[in-house]
Amino acid sequence: MRLVSQNGEFDVPYEIATLSRIGNIIRAYVPIVGEKGTVMARYSTESQAKEAMSMVLEAGRNEYKSFTFPSE
């Protein structure tokens, strides 16, 4: 599955990426990109970010070909 950032600027492979949510920001860490991580999504509340992370997990379970982080 491919993960596409909210703004469409980044597209990373889910299989080798590590996602983290700190507060309202979701970052992807891909070995080739570097250790700072790439901001994939930014939400106005932490609960919206948690919901987006749940959506990613569900998309992975359902074997979607891609997942674009939703805007607010």
N, C-alpha and C positions, 0 to 999 in steps of 0.2 A: 504494500500500500504506500502511496505517496502522501506526505503531509504538506499542505500548502498554507502559507501564512495568511493572516487576515488581509493584508494588502496585496497579496499575490506576488511579492518580490522573491520569496523563498519557497523552494520545493525540495523536501528532503525525504529519503527513504525511511519509512517507519521501522523496517527490520534492523537497521544499524544505528538508529537514533535513540537517544535517551531523552525523555521529556521530564521537565521539572516545573512545578508550579510554586512560586513563592509569592504569596499574597495574590495580587490580581494579574500577575505576569506569567505567561507560559513560555519557556525557552526550550529549544532543541539543541542537544549536544551531539555533534557528528564528529567522529575521529578526524576526518580530513579537514574540517572547517577550523577547528581550534577549541581551546578549552573555555573561552568566555561564553560560549553559547549564542544562539541566534534567537532573538525575540520573535516568536511565531504569533503571539496574540497578547493583547493588552485590554483588560476590561475595567470598568469603573468600580466593580465590586469583586471581592474575593469569591462570593458565591457563584457569580457568573463564570469565573475562571474554573471553579470546581466542576460546574456543569459541563463546560467545554471539555475538560479532561475526561469526564465520564462518557461524553459523546465519542471521543477518540477511541477509548477502550471498546465501546460498542461497535464502532466501525471496523476495528481490527478483528473482533470476534465474528462479525458478519462477512469478513473477507471483501470489503469494499476495495476498489482499485485506487481511490484517492479520498482524502478528507480535507476540506478547506475549513479552517477555523472561522466560525461565524463572527460577525460583528456583534455589537451589543445586543 
